[in-house]
């Protein structure tokens, strides 16, 4: 009976550890550079309607709206 209790006492933490490691989120690398884009209303690129910045931490900040008509403004290394 003691061996059974000892085995259960060792098995429970091991199973909990395996269960949590199986569902751990995958790590993503931070971008190598920070960039800024301007977004325009149409293919004439005459009316800017939005701006986006991706920071070195990987966050993206958007003001206005994102459209298919974009121009890269600047990038610099992180």
C-alpha positions, 0 to 999 in steps of 0.5 A: 500500500505504501508503494502505491501511495508513493507511486501516485505521489510521484506520478501526479506532478509528472503528469501535471508537468507534461500536461502544461508543457503540451499546451504551452504557447509557441514563442515568436521572435521579435521583428528585426526592424521597426517599420511604418506604412501609410495607407491610401484610399485608392491606387492614385495614392493621393489621399492618405487614410491610415498609418501603421507602425510595427514596433521592435516589440512586435506590436502594431499600432494603426491609426485610420484604416488599412487598405490594399494601397500602402507605401512603406515610409521607413524601417530601422533595425531594432 
